[in-house]
């Protein structure tokens, strides 16, 4: 099963976005992807905060950071997945 390198959850509520994020991280890990991009947008920062809290608690996540210039900045989180 092919898994995209990017999950777009902009304009979703936290209740809509977090289950999608969880399913996506599981699929990306099972597909053996080393890293993925989560596009949550900048907005008020509420969704970004919820995403970061979820990533911090997920055992499949090795590390995460904001996107650099040219990667989407604070509207994107780059996630490095744990080794299989």
C-alpha positions, 0 to 999 in steps of 0.5 A: 500500500502506497503512503503519501509523504505528506498529510494535509489536515489544514482547516480540520477541527482537532477532533477530525485531525487527530484520528487521521494523524494517528492512522497516517503515522501507523501507515507511514511507519508500516510502509517504512517511511523514514520521515513525513510532513504534516501540513497543519497550517499556521492559523491560531496555532491550536491545531499545531499545538494539538499535533505536537502534543500527539507526536510527543506521546507517539512511540512511532515518532523519533523526533519532530520539528517545524518546517524550515524556510522552503518547507512550509515554516511553522505551518508544517511539521517534519516528523522523523519516524522511529526505526523499525 
